[in-house]
Amino acid sequence: MVNDNPKSKTTYRVAISGAGPAGLLLALKLAVQGISVAVIESGDEAALGHDWSDAVEKDALASAGFELPEVVSGRYAGRTVKHSEQDDNLFEPHRIEPLEIRSPDLSCTVAGGVEFRYITTDRKTLARRLVERARDAGVALFFRHRAEMLLGDTEGSLENIRVSGVRVSACDGSGTFDVSADVTVDATGIASRLRRSLAGAPALNRKFSGSELAYACRSVRRLDPGKAREDDLTDHYRYGAYRGYFWTHRHHEDSIDVGGGVREEPGRVDPADIIDEMIQNRPSITREVIRGGGGSVLVGRSPFSLVASGFSAVGDAAGQVIPTTGCGVGGAMTGALLAAGIIEAAVKRGDCSIKALWPVNYVWFSGRGSHFAALCAVKDLLQALSHEEISFLMKKGIMNRRTLSSAINGVFDPPGTGESLRAAGAGITRPGLLLKIARANRLGAKIFRHYRTYPDRWDPAAFVRWAETAGKLFQRVF
Ligand SMILES: Cc1cc2nc3c(=O)[nH]c(=O)nc-3n(C[C@H](O)[C@H](O)[C@H](O)COP(=O)(O)OP(=O)(O)OC[C@H]3O[C@@H](n4cnc5c(N)ncnc54)[C@H](O)[C@@H]3O)c2cc1C
């Protein structure tokens, strides 16, 4: 029941649920353009972000207005770089370029490593900086408040939905109030709490499940620099291991991040056990855990629409994540920047209909989203192969610097004819395996091409046709 508290008549032009990188960046970009914005976040302000550093795409950070550090003697340096695990600077000093890729069975490494377009970024500091910028821009921040349900006409099909705001409850139980808004945004992350409640719109409300989810852990450990010289501490990914991947990233002289993630499924290995094994094999890594944790990671695809009248989704809630790594911070920020310009224009024109918000879909699906969608086919292939098969492909140079650089950086770039012929020669003893790869690349290419034909304006019939074909293509992926 809506109570009578002073917040009960709150009205904003835009109401965003979720203060992750997607919600905060979108909020501050709109607010600096003079648009009134509220952000509703169920967590505490102090608890925002992961208690560790994540690999975040450098381009996305730069586009979001973060100054990237300079490189001095092969390491990041300058005022934005951390001196220790505990300080509140943004970036870890270690520069990973190239990234060494080891085969899942650890029998070989990929020649030349891969291009690594990420920088290891402290998620607590990132959250804090985004909150500061949002607050400075005039965003109204409601921490410890939960978005409960969308308001307006929310029962119908995609064309009939008209969202007019969100019902919010205080997490301390002190009451409930409604926020009215021209545009209401779901930025609640993997749970996609608001988007999923739009029961009559399957193109919008789909739940992430099955092979679209992974489980990952990070453990930042104290390192004994005295023993480090004798240990194998090279930054690397053990890519394709246990239907996921594992890594070590040295942060500082005396600290290292050991982590990994695997496909979420019954009977999966616990990444913490593999991490333990990695630590045991490296005596310089001590038992002292400095930071770390774990959780569910999205490695799936966007629903076919991210918008309805008065509504949009961004970030994990919109499936804007690289499926071949589970890295979603860059996608969340890119998605937020893309949505910001379109929502701003719609609000200023006074038309927040699905037609006005449709460019969010068009720009995403025909651009970056087409790469991420096609990479779902590549990820699906990787998860279906054994350690031995992936290792064979790496040994023979069929999975190589070029193909893995694309996949790890979220770019779908399948081999051309020359490279396929070379692969056929190198893998001649395993025709069945080559066939599986060719099939995955063909399917990825079909998905990619189809996404490039995403309807450029809201036309219900054209969208239904597009979504039907896309649905059929994805039936062959998951
Ligand atoms: C162990 C682990 C390791 C990862 N490593 C990386 C990495 O190295 N690089 C990378 O790019 N990504 C990584 N990710 C993924 C990354 O964290 C997400 O892709 C990213 O945070 C998505 O941002 P977002 O803003 O969409 O959602 P989130 O960051 O999930 O933010 C959503 C916010 O919404 C709030 N919320 C949820 N429900 C409600 C509600 N009903 N009302 C109000 N608020 C609500 C939540 O409290 C949360 O603060 C990792 C994830 C995990 C779990």
The ligand as an ORCA input file, in Angstrom:
! r2SCAN-3c Opt
* xyz 0 1
  C      32.762    -12.283     -9.514
  C      32.493    -11.325    -10.651
  C      33.546    -10.882    -11.427
  C      33.308     -9.991    -12.480
  N      34.373     -9.553    -13.205
  C      34.184     -8.618    -14.163
  C      35.289     -8.076    -14.865
  O      36.456     -8.414    -14.631
  N      35.036     -7.130    -15.805
  C      33.771     -6.703    -16.099
  O      33.605     -5.842    -16.966
  N      32.714     -7.231    -15.464
  C      32.884     -8.173    -14.501
  N      31.798     -8.686    -13.831
  C      30.444     -8.305    -14.302
  C      30.083     -6.895    -13.858
  O      30.129     -6.815    -12.465
  C      28.686     -6.511    -14.370
  O      28.607     -6.767    -15.743
  C      28.414     -5.013    -14.126
  O      28.489     -4.701    -12.768
  C      27.050     -4.634    -14.681
  O      26.745     -3.307    -14.309
  P      25.229     -2.845    -14.112
  O      25.273     -1.425    -13.726
  O      24.435     -3.251    -15.284
  O      24.670     -3.750    -12.917
  P      25.177     -3.927    -11.428
  O      26.587     -3.500    -11.274
  O      24.843     -5.332    -11.058
  O      24.280     -2.919    -10.592
  C      22.912     -3.156    -10.379
  C      22.506     -2.430     -9.119
  O      21.096     -2.538     -8.983
  C      20.783     -2.724     -7.620
  N      19.460     -3.346     -7.554
  C      19.102     -4.615     -7.867
  N      17.783     -4.782     -7.708
  C      17.290     -3.580     -7.305
  C      15.996     -3.113     -6.994
  N      14.913     -3.898     -7.080
  N      15.854     -1.821     -6.611
  C      16.919     -0.993     -6.525
  N      18.172     -1.398     -6.799
  C      18.354     -2.665     -7.199
  C      21.915     -3.585     -7.104
  O      22.049     -3.480     -5.705
  C      23.109     -3.031     -7.862
  O      23.769     -2.017     -7.145
  C      31.985     -9.568    -12.782
  C      30.924    -10.020    -11.987
  C      31.179    -10.876    -10.938
  C      30.007    -11.334    -10.109
*
